[in-house]
């Protein structure tokens, strides 16, 4: 069982790296490069839509595996859910679960901000600057929230790995 648990932890870490590292890369590298090289807001948003859709092809499966491996790692609490509030470790795990749920909710809103029709208009350059600016602001805000939540989740993971508080 130790080998299986080690492999699950390894997969969990890889998927976490993909999700969090990719999100930080987009925010810290891709967006600033696009901002400095593409002056047209419509073109920049259109390119970010394309990047985001490609990014989702990699990160959505990674995030699903991340959640599944997290559930596997927390399986001890399945037999005694009351232990989630009965120990510092359990409370940290419960907070992490809440933050993961918040991340999922934020991600869904982030993706749904652009419906398929408006995405086509943006990519065709027919969306209108006011709409593009509005969508861009919402996506940036939601992206920042997701990165912040993800970093907080990593902190909780580290605390849990060290045995809690």
Helices and strands as residue ranges (DSSP letters): H 2-16, I 17-21, H 22-25, I 26-30, H 31-37, H 41-73, G 75-78, H 83-86, H 88-112, H 116-124, H 129-161
